[in-house]
Amino acid sequence: MTSRSSFRSILSACSLLALAASATPAFAEADKPAAIITQDVPEVPDAVVKATQPYLEARRADFLGWNRADRSMLIKTRFGATNQLHEVRAPGATRTQVSFGAEPVLTGFQAPSDDGLTVVMRDNGGDEFYQLYRLEDGKLELITDGKSRNWIGAFSADGALLGYTSSRRNGADMDLYAIDPRDPSSDRLVAQVKGGGWTVAGFSADKRSMIAVNRLSINSAIVYSVDLASGKMTALTDAKGSASWVDPQVTADGTMWVLSDAGGSDFMQLGTLDTKTGKFTPRTSEAWSVSDYAIAPDGSFIAYATNEAGVSVMHVMELPSGTVRKVTALPKGVIPWAIGQAIQIAPWGEIGFSMSSAKVAGDAFSIDPKSLEVTRWTMSETGGLDASINAEAELVTIESFDGEKVTGFLYRPDPAKFPGKRPLLFDVHGGPEGQSRPDFLGSENYYVNELGMALFFPNVRGSDGFGKRFVNLDNGPWKREDSVKDLGAFLDHFAKDPALDADKFSLYGMSYGGYMCYAAAVHYSDKLKSANCYVGITNFVTFLENTQDYRRDLRRPEYGNESIPKQRQKLEEISPLNHLEKIAIPLFVAVGGNDPRVPASEGEQIVKALHANGQPAWFLNATNEGHGFHKKENEEYYFQTSVEFWKQTLLGEDK
């Protein structure tokens, strides 16, 4: 292993990345994936590799759509090293792989036509410059330019047209395009736009116009009708973006349905939009946000899901009466976010979707709209482990420093197997408009089931799912650290829990949660043993300056604008990179070499500074990954090194 003194001397002459590549490895290169570079990360003991392996073999199945020709399901799952597309011809039938490759598939769209057309979206090495492909006989035929960032939108009702957005004009603005994927030469620019938040939501029934949404922030969007012939754009909602609008869908009779908080609602409701007046008429009055919905092709009903403190609840609304029935036979879990529609209704009426829970790794389900009977189509494996013993989430609600109520989900280990006070690991979500929900813990079940660690997933202010007011509580640089104070309130709360060991608390966070990880190390080193910060922001100014052009304007409403002097000064003031002297705990810093959102330089610069100060920090760079690791070998290695990190820094086991 390179000595600390030689590390600092070399570091002054070259970048951290070059250093890590040239330094003497801490252990044999064969023990870690070839694309991963490490610094000061010790060898993972064979016992850790063996013990964790079953927990790394769980897979999930994500429902992507229906094949109207043979009534099969299209799903995404992983049998090899990466997620690929599979088809399932009947409940419980074999999952037949239909796409192949070294790079993971992000999603696949099945056209609503009888020819079985499937369009795939994937990137290269996690760079998020997604390309669209036509899938034929297991091969992917490129239909975009191979260079720009492209984002799949929606098919027309007959499957003849696909709308999508692309940055190919200037790398920053996501212009609107239409194509018949069967004929790449039909690709055409429909309209030039400004901004990186554009998506194509669908087409009018006569295919003379497309429906596009310009998302300015989580709270603000504008819906447009775009004439396909002329490119003329007509705003259907307030052109100032005074409300949030999500997933507009047009029925055969021209009615537009959409999710919105227009009219002063704190939560997203499902309703109809008068395209002539812009008036939104809610058709639901739920106490929580409606997260997803789908309209039956014959217009006879709508299936929609509510997000109730993180738990997904499915409903079926009869049309035109509006009578709503709740589906009660589903596990207490989560319908995950999806590109396009998380819920899709087949022409024969069956409702398809995915769901996961503490005891369900993630599987494809369907519902009969008449009987509400639930059918589970896949049974994703959990590495031979009994998922029924997994801990269920316990909802925790406290009052923070200013009286604001904040919540989270706590998983406790079996007290019979692990008596006495237990160590606690915080796991902070990204976003920051993300949300921790009672999902399948995956490999983290190892912490609870085998190491006896409790896990806590906080939803600090700024998290989605709790209404417009709550998600805005952390906006801008002057409110940013209020969310960090929420972590402090949770630390104080759990320090009083008789079943938890207040001397053994640590924290992990990814993306924005990575910033929270660094910030917690700055503010709460006296209450934490260690922190593992994954693809996180260390300096808001350098982050905003170096994130991809198409993202910058979308992030400024949330964090602040680094080009405005007063905001820049405050962003520097709250950036963890500028307070390293307050960090008194070991850090593990992990980055993706191709990360377009939070560039690897964010993690590199804090490790460089920490080592210059003589402070301990493990460093890991997966050079063939982006914002999060998606190749199985990289995921496994990062998890196993994390286990060793927690053993040494949290559990107090000998090195």
C-alpha positions in Angstrom: 0.0 0.0 0.0 1.3 3.5 -0.8 2.4 5.3 2.4 0.5 8.4 3.6 3.5 10.6 3.2 4.3 9.5 -0.3 0.6 9.8 -1.2 0.6 13.5 -0.3 3.8 14.2 -2.1 2.6 12.6 -5.3 -0.8 14.2 -4.9 0.7 17.7 -5.1 2.0 16.9 -8.6 -0.9 15.1 -10.3 -4.6 14.5 -10.1 -6.1 12.0 -7.7 -7.3 9.9 -10.6 -3.8 9.7 -12.1 -2.4 8.9 -8.7 -4.8 6.1 -8.1 -4.0 4.5 -11.4 -0.3 4.6 -10.8 -0.1 3.8 -7.1 0.9 0.3 -5.9 -2.4 -1.6 -5.5 -3.4 -2.5 -1.9 -4.0 -6.0 -3.1 -4.0 -8.2 -6.2 -5.7 -6.6 -9.2 -7.7 -9.9 -9.7 -9.5 -9.3 -6.4 -11.3 -6.3 -7.9 -12.9 -5.5 -11.3 -10.4 -4.2 -13.8 -12.3 -1.0 -14.3 -12.2 0.0 -10.6 -9.4 2.2 -9.2 -8.9 2.3 -5.5 -6.8 4.2 -3.0 -6.3 3.1 0.6 -9.1 0.4 0.3 -7.9 -2.8 2.0 -8.3 -6.2 0.7 -11.7 -7.7 1.2 -11.4 -10.9 3.3 -12.5 -14.1 1.7 -15.0 -14.6 4.6 -16.8 -11.3 3.6 -16.9 -12.3 0.0 -18.4 -15.7 0.9 -20.9 -14.4 3.4 -22.3 -11.6 1.3 -22.5 -13.5 -2.0 -26.1 -14.8 -1.5 -27.3 -11.3 -0.7 -25.8 -10.1 -4.0 -27.7 -12.7 -6.1 -31.2 -11.3 -5.7 -32.7 -10.0 -8.8 -35.9 -8.0 -9.6 -38.3 -7.9 -12.5 -39.5 -4.6 -13.8 -42.7 -4.6 -15.9 -42.3 -2.6 -19.1 -45.3 -3.4 -21.2 -47.7 -5.7 -22.9 -47.3 -7.5 -26.3 -50.8 -7.2 -27.8 -50.0 -9.9 -30.4 -49.4 -12.8 -28.0 -50.5 -11.2 -24.6 -47.0 -11.6 -23.1 -45.3 -9.2 -20.8 -42.1 -7.4 -21.5 -39.9 -7.1 -18.4 -36.4 -6.0 -17.4 -34.3 -8.3 -15.2 -30.7 -9.5 -14.9 -29.5 -13.1 -15.3 -25.9 -12.2 -16.3 -23.9 -9.1 -15.6 -26.4 -6.5 -16.7 -30.1 -5.8 -16.9 -31.7 -6.9 -20.2 -35.1 -7.3 -21.7 -37.1 -10.5 -21.2 -40.5 -11.7 -22.2 -42.9 -13.7 -20.0 -45.7 -15.4 -21.9 -47.9 -16.3 -18.9 -47.9 -16.0 -15.1 -45.0 -18.1 -13.8 -43.7 -18.9 -17.3 -40.0 -18.8 -18.2 -38.3 -15.4 -18.5 -36.9 -15.5 -22.0 -34.1 -13.1 -22.7 -34.6 -11.0 -25.9 -31.9 -8.3 -25.6 -28.2 -8.9 -25.1 -25.0 -6.9 -24.5 -22.4 -5.7 -22.0 -24.2 -2.5 -21.3 -27.4 -2.5 -19.2 -30.7 -1.6 -20.8 -32.4 1.3 -19.1 -35.8 0.6 -20.5 -37.7 -0.9 -23.4 -41.0 0.3 -25.0 -43.3 -2.1 -26.7 -45.3 -0.4 -29.5 -49.2 -0.6 -29.3 -49.2 -2.5 -32.6 -49.5 -6.1 -33.8 -45.9 -6.3 -35.2 -44.2 -6.6 -31.8 -42.0 -3.6 -32.3 -39.8 -2.9 -29.3 -37.6 0.2 -28.8 -34.7 0.1 -26.4 -32.9 2.9 -24.5 -29.4 2.5 -23.1 -26.2 4.4 -22.7 -22.5 3.6 -22.7 -20.6 3.2 -19.4 -23.1 5.1 -17.4 -22.5 8.4 -19.4 -26.3 9.0 -19.7 -26.0 9.9 -23.4 -28.8 7.5 -24.1 -29.4 6.1 -27.6 -32.6 4.6 -29.0 -32.5 1.2 -30.7 -34.9 -1.0 -32.6 -34.8 -4.5 -31.2 -34.8 -7.2 -33.8 -33.9 -10.9 -33.2 -31.8 -10.0 -30.2 -29.9 -7.3 -32.0 -30.1 -3.6 -31.4 -30.3 -1.4 -34.5 -29.4 2.2 -33.7 -32.1 4.8 -34.7 -30.6 7.9 -33.1 -27.3 9.7 -33.9 -25.1 7.7 -31.5 -23.6 10.8 -30.0 -26.2 13.1 -28.3 -28.4 12.5 -25.3 -31.8 11.1 -26.3 -34.8 10.4 -24.1 -37.7 8.1 -25.1 -41.1 9.7 -24.9 -44.3 7.9 -26.1 -45.9 6.1 -29.0 -48.9 7.3 -30.9 -52.0 5.2 -30.2 -51.5 3.1 -33.3 -47.7 2.6 -32.7 -46.8 4.3 -36.0 -44.9 7.2 -34.4 -42.5 7.5 -31.5 -41.8 10.9 -29.9 -38.6 11.6 -28.2 -36.3 14.4 -27.2 -32.6 14.9 -28.1 -29.7 17.3 -27.3 -28.1 16.8 -30.7 -28.4 20.4 -31.8 -26.2 22.0 -29.1 -25.7 19.5 -26.2 -27.9 21.5 -23.8 -31.5 21.9 -25.2 -33.7 18.8 -25.5 -35.5 19.4 -28.9 -38.6 17.5 -29.9 -38.4 14.7 -32.5 -40.7 12.2 -34.1 -39.8 8.9 -35.9 -41.2 5.7 -37.2 -38.7 3.3 -35.6 -39.2 0.9 -38.4 -37.7 3.4 -40.8 -34.9 5.5 -39.3 -34.9 7.8 -42.3 -38.3 9.1 -41.1 -36.6 10.8 -38.2 -37.5 14.5 -38.1 -37.1 17.5 -35.9 -40.5 18.7 -34.9 -39.6 21.8 -32.8 -36.5 23.5 -31.3 -36.9 24.3 -27.7 -34.8 25.8 -24.8 -34.0 23.8 -21.7 -33.1 20.3 -20.7 -36.4 19.3 -19.0 -38.5 18.5 -22.1 -40.3 15.2 -22.7 -42.8 13.9 -25.2 -45.9 12.6 -23.5 -47.9 11.4 -26.4 -49.8 12.4 -29.6 -53.3 13.5 -30.5 -55.7 10.8 -31.7 -55.3 12.1 -35.3 -51.5 12.3 -35.1 -51.5 15.9 -36.2 -49.9 17.1 -33.0 -47.7 15.8 -30.1 -48.1 16.6 -26.5 -44.9 17.8 -24.8 -44.1 18.8 -21.2 -41.4 21.3 -20.2 -40.5 20.5 -16.6 -38.8 23.5 -15.1 -38.6 22.0 -11.6 -40.4 19.5 -9.4 -43.0 22.2 -8.7 -43.4 23.8 -12.1 -44.1 22.5 -15.6 -45.9 23.6 -18.8 -47.9 21.4 -21.1 -47.8 22.1 -24.9 -49.5 21.0 -28.0 -47.0 20.9 -30.9 -48.2 20.8 -34.5 -46.3 18.1 -36.3 -46.4 19.8 -39.6 -45.3 23.3 -38.6 -43.7 22.9 -35.2 -46.0 25.6 -33.8 -46.3 25.3 -30.0 -49.4 26.2 -28.1 -49.2 26.3 -24.3 -52.2 24.4 -22.8 -51.4 25.4 -19.2 -50.1 28.6 -17.6 -47.0 29.6 -19.6 -45.4 30.8 -16.4 -45.3 27.3 -15.0 -47.3 28.1 -11.9 -48.2 24.4 -11.2 -46.8 20.9 -11.6 -48.2 18.8 -14.5 -47.2 15.2 -15.0 -48.0 12.6 -17.6 -50.8 14.1 -19.8 -52.6 11.5 -21.8 -55.2 12.0 -24.5 -58.0 9.6 -25.0 -59.6 8.7 -28.3 -62.4 11.3 -27.8 -59.8 14.1 -27.2 -60.1 14.3 -23.4 -56.8 15.1 -21.8 -56.1 13.5 -18.4 -53.1 14.6 -16.3 -51.7 14.6 -12.8 -51.5 18.1 -11.2 -51.5 20.2 -8.1 -53.1 23.1 -9.9 -55.7 25.0 -8.0 -53.8 25.2 -4.7 -53.7 21.5 -3.9 -50.7 20.4 -1.8 -50.8 16.9 -3.4 -50.9 15.7 -7.0 -54.4 14.7 -8.1 -55.7 13.0 -11.2 -58.0 15.0 -13.3 -58.9 16.4 -16.7 -57.5 19.5 -18.5 -59.6 21.7 -20.7 -57.1 22.3 -23.5 -59.0 25.5 -24.6 -59.2 27.2 -21.3 -56.4 25.6 -19.3 -58.8 24.7 -16.5 -57.9 21.6 -14.4 -60.8 19.6 -13.0 -59.6 17.1 -10.3 -61.3 13.7 -10.5 -59.7 12.4 -7.3 -59.5 14.0 -3.9 -56.9 11.7 -2.2 -55.2 12.6 1.0 -51.9 11.7 -0.6 -50.4 12.3 -4.1 -51.5 10.2 -7.0 -48.2 8.9 -8.3 -49.1 6.9 -11.5 -52.1 6.1 -13.6 -53.2 4.5 -16.9 -56.3 4.7 -19.0 -57.9 1.6 -20.4 -57.7 1.6 -24.2 -61.5 1.4 -24.4 -61.9 4.3 -22.0 -64.0 2.3 -19.5 -61.8 2.7 -16.5 -58.6 4.2 -15.1 -56.1 2.5 -12.8 -54.1 4.7 -10.5 -51.7 4.5 -7.5 -51.4 6.7 -4.5 -48.2 7.2 -2.5 -49.3 7.0 1.1 -46.4 7.8 3.3 -44.2 5.8 0.9 -46.6 2.8 0.4 -48.2 2.3 -3.0 -52.0 1.8 -3.0 -53.7 0.8 -6.2 -57.2 2.0 -7.2 -59.6 1.4 -10.1 -61.9 4.2 -11.2 -64.9 3.3 -13.3 -65.7 5.8 -16.1 -67.7 7.8 -16.6 -69.2 7.4 -13.1 -66.0 8.0 -11.2 -66.7 5.2 -8.8 -63.4 4.1 -7.1 -62.5 0.7 -5.7 -59.3 0.1 -3.8 -57.1 -3.0 -4.5 -56.5 -4.8 -1.2 -54.7 -7.9 -2.2 -51.2 -6.4 -2.9 -48.2 -6.6 -0.6 -47.4 -3.5 1.5 -44.8 -2.2 -0.9 -43.8 0.2 -3.7 -44.7 0.6 -7.4 -41.4 1.9 -8.6 -40.9 5.0 -10.8 -40.7 4.1 -14.4 -39.7 5.9 -17.7 -43.0 6.3 -19.4 -45.9 4.6 -17.6 -45.4 2.5 -14.5 -48.9 1.2 -14.9 -50.1 0.0 -18.3 -53.4 -1.5 -19.3 -53.6 -4.2 -22.0 -56.2 -4.0 -24.9 -58.0 -6.9 -23.2 -58.2 -4.9 -19.9 -55.5 -6.5 -17.7 -53.6 -4.0 -15.5 -49.8 -4.5 -15.5 -47.2 -3.0 -13.1 -44.2 -3.9 -10.9 -44.1 -4.0 -7.1 -41.5 -4.6 -4.4 -41.6 -4.8 -0.6 -39.5 -6.0 2.3 -40.2 -9.6 1.3 -40.7 -9.2 -2.5 -37.5 -8.5 -4.3 -39.4 -6.8 -7.2 -41.8 -8.6 -9.5 -44.3 -8.1 -12.3 -48.0 -8.2 -11.3 -51.4 -7.8 -13.0 -54.9 -7.0 -11.8 -58.2 -8.1 -13.2 -60.2 -4.8 -13.4 -63.5 -6.5 -12.7 -62.7 -8.8 -9.8 -59.6 -6.9 -8.6 -57.8 -10.3 -8.4 -54.1 -9.9 -8.3 -51.8 -12.2 -10.3 -48.0 -12.4 -9.7 -46.3 -13.1 -13.0 -42.7 -13.5 -11.9 -41.0 -14.9 -8.8 -37.6 -13.2 -8.7 -34.9 -15.2 -6.9 -33.3 -13.9 -3.7 -30.0 -15.8 -3.8 -31.5 -18.9 -2.1 -32.3 -16.8 1.0 -35.7 -16.9 2.7 -37.1 -13.4 2.1 -40.0 -14.0 4.5 -37.6 -13.4 7.4 -36.7 -10.0 6.3 -37.5 -7.1 8.7 -40.5 -5.0 7.9 -40.2 -1.2 7.9 -41.3 0.7 11.0 -42.5 4.2 10.2 -40.8 6.8 12.5 -42.2 10.3 12.9 -40.4 13.0 15.0 -40.4 16.8 15.3 -37.3 18.4 14.0 -35.4 21.5 15.3 -38.2 23.9 14.3 -41.2 21.7 15.0 -41.5 20.4 11.5 -42.6 16.8 11.4 -40.2 14.5 9.5 -40.4 10.8 9.0 -38.4 7.8 7.9 -38.4 4.0 7.9 -36.5 1.9 10.5 -35.5 -1.7 10.1 -34.5 -3.5 13.3 -32.6 -6.8 13.5 -34.1 -9.8 15.2 -33.6 -9.2 18.9 -33.6 -12.9 19.6 -30.6 -13.4 17.3 -29.0 -10.0 18.2 -29.7 -9.1 21.8 -28.6 -5.9 23.4 -28.1 -2.4 21.9 -27.5 -2.5 18.2 -25.5 -0.2 15.8 -27.5 2.0 13.5 -26.7 2.9 9.9 -28.5 5.9 8.3 -29.1 5.6 4.5 -30.0 9.0 3.0 -31.8 9.1 -0.4 -30.8 11.3 -3.4 -32.8 13.8 -5.3 -33.1 15.8 -3.1 -36.7 15.4 -4.2 -36.4 11.6 -3.8 -38.2 9.6 -1.2 -37.3 6.6 1.0 -40.0 4.1 0.7 -40.6 0.6 2.2 -38.9 -1.2 -0.6 -36.8 -4.4 -0.9 -33.5 -3.8 0.9 -31.5 -6.1 -1.5 -27.9 -6.6 -0.4 -28.5 -4.3 2.6 -30.6 -7.2 4.2 -27.1 -8.6 5.0 -26.5 -5.7 7.4 -29.8 -6.5 9.3 -29.9 -10.3 9.1 -26.2 -11.2 9.5 -24.5 -8.2 11.2 -27.3 -7.2 13.5 -27.3 -3.6 12.3 -30.4 -1.4 12.3 -31.0 0.6 9.2 -32.8 3.9 9.0 -34.0 5.6 5.8 -34.9 9.3 6.6 -37.2 11.5 4.6 -35.9 14.9 5.5 -37.5 18.2 4.4 -37.3 18.5 0.7 -38.3 14.9 0.1 -41.0 14.1 -2.4 -44.3 12.4 -1.6 -45.4 14.7 1.3 -46.9 17.6 -0.7 -45.7 20.7 -2.4 -45.1 22.7 0.8 -42.8 20.0 2.3 -40.8 19.5 -0.9 -40.0 23.3 -1.0 -38.7 23.6 2.5 -35.1 23.1 1.5 -35.0 25.2 -1.7 -32.1 27.6 -2.2 -28.7 27.9 -0.5 -30.2 29.6 2.7 -32.5 26.7 3.5 -30.2 23.9 2.4 -28.8 23.1 5.8 -32.2 22.9 7.4 -32.4 19.4 5.9 -29.0 18.6 7.5 -30.5 19.7 10.8 -33.2 17.2 10.3 -30.5 14.5 10.4 -29.3 15.9 13.6 -32.8 15.7 15.1 -33.0 12.0 14.1 -29.6 11.3 15.6 -30.7 12.8 18.9 -34.0 10.8 18.7 -32.3 7.5 18.2 -29.7 8.2 20.8 -32.5 7.8 23.3 -33.8 4.5 21.9 -33.0 1.8 24.4 -32.5 -0.8 21.7 -29.8 1.2 19.8 -26.2 1.9 20.7 -25.7 5.7 20.4 -21.9 5.2 20.3 -22.3 3.2 17.1 -24.1 5.4 14.5 -22.8 5.8 10.9 -24.2 7.3 7.7 -24.4 6.4 4.0 -25.8 8.5 1.2 -25.9 8.5 -2.6 -26.1 11.5 -4.9 -27.8 14.3 -3.0 -27.6 11.8 -0.1 -23.9 11.9 -0.8 -23.9 15.6 -0.1 -25.9 14.9 3.1 -23.3 12.3 4.0 -20.4 14.8 3.7 -22.5 17.5 5.5 -23.3 15.1 8.4 -19.6 14.4 8.7 -19.0 18.2 9.0 -21.8 18.9 11.5 -22.1 15.6 13.4 -18.7 14.0 13.6 -19.2 13.9 17.4 -22.3 11.7 16.9 -21.1 9.5 14.0 -18.4 6.8 13.7 -17.9 7.0 10.0 -19.6 8.0 6.7 -19.7 6.3 3.2 -20.5 9.0 0.5 -21.4 7.7 -2.9 -21.4 9.9 -6.1 -22.1 12.9 -3.8 -21.7 16.7 -4.1 -18.8 18.2 -2.1 -18.9 21.8 -3.4 -22.2 23.2 -4.9 -20.3 25.7 -7.1 -18.0 23.2 -8.7 -20.9 20.8 -9.0 -23.1 23.3 -10.8 -20.3 24.5 -13.0 -19.3 20.9 -14.1 -22.6 19.0 -14.3 -23.8 18.4 -17.9 -25.2 21.5 -19.6 -28.6 20.0 -20.1 -29.0 19.6 -16.3 -27.6 22.9 -14.9 -30.8 25.1 -15.3 -32.9 22.3 -13.8 -30.7 22.2 -10.6 -30.5 25.9 -10.0 -34.1 26.3 -8.7 -33.3 23.6 -6.1 -29.8 24.5 -5.0 -29.2 28.1 -6.0 -27.6 29.9 -8.9 -23.8 29.9 -8.8 -23.6 32.8 -11.3 -25.3 35.2 -8.9 -22.6 36.5 -6.5 -24.6 36.4 -3.2 -25.9 32.9 -4.0 -22.4 31.7 -5.0 -21.0 33.0 -1.7 -23.6 31.1 0.3 -23.2 28.0 -1.8 -19.5 28.1 -1.0 -20.2 28.7 2.7 -22.4 25.5 3.0 -20.2 23.3 0.9 -18.6 20.4 2.9 -15.3 20.8 0.9 -14.7 24.1 2.7 -15.1 22.7 6.2 -12.7 19.7 6.2 -11.3 20.7 9.6 -14.6 19.8 11.2 -14.6 16.2 9.8 -13.2 13.9 12.5 -14.4 10.5 11.2 -13.2 8.1 8.5 -14.8 8.6 5.1 -15.3 6.2 2.2 -15.7 8.1 -1.1 -17.0 6.3 -4.2 -17.5 7.9 -7.6 -18.4 6.9 -11.2 -15.7 7.9 -13.7 -18.4 8.7 -16.4 -20.9 10.4 -14.1 -22.6 13.3 -16.0 -24.7 14.4 -13.0 -22.1 14.6 -10.1 -18.8 14.4 -11.9 -16.1 12.2 -10.4 -14.1 15.4 -9.7 -16.4 16.1 -6.8 -15.2 13.0 -4.9 -11.6 13.4 -6.1 -11.3 16.9 -4.8 -12.4 16.1 -1.3 -10.2 13.0 -1.0 -7.2 15.0 -2.3 -7.9 17.7 0.4 -8.5 15.1 3.2 -5.3 13.3 2.5 -3.4 16.6 2.3 -4.7 17.2 5.8 -3.6 13.7 6.9 -7.3 12.6 7.3 -8.3 9.0 6.5 -10.4 8.4 3.4 -10.9 5.3 1.3 -11.4 6.1 -2.4 -13.1 4.0 -5.1 -13.6 5.0 -8.8 -15.6 2.7 -11.1 -14.2 4.2 -14.4 -16.8 2.4 -16.6 -19.8 3.6 -14.6 -21.8 6.8 -14.2 -24.2 8.1 -11.5 -24.4 4.8 -9.6 -23.0 1.4 -10.5 -25.0 -0.9 -12.7 -22.6 -3.6 -13.7 -22.9 -6.6 -11.4 -19.2 -7.0 -10.7 -18.8 -3.3 -9.7 -21.9 -3.4 -7.5 -20.7 -6.5 -5.7 -17.2 -5.1 -5.1 -18.4 -1.8 -3.8 -20.8 -3.5 -1.5 -18.2 -5.9 -0.2 -15.7 -3.1 0.4 -18.5 -1.2 2.2 -19.1 -4.1 4.5 -15.4 -4.2 5.4 -15.6 -0.4 6.0 -18.5 -0.7 8.4 -16.8 -3.6 10.1 -13.7 -1.6 10.8 -15.2 1.8 11.5 -18.7 1.1 12.9 -18.7 -2.4 14.4 -15.1 -2.1 15.7 -13.8 -5.3 14.3 -10.1 -5.7 13.9 -8.5 -4.9 10.5 
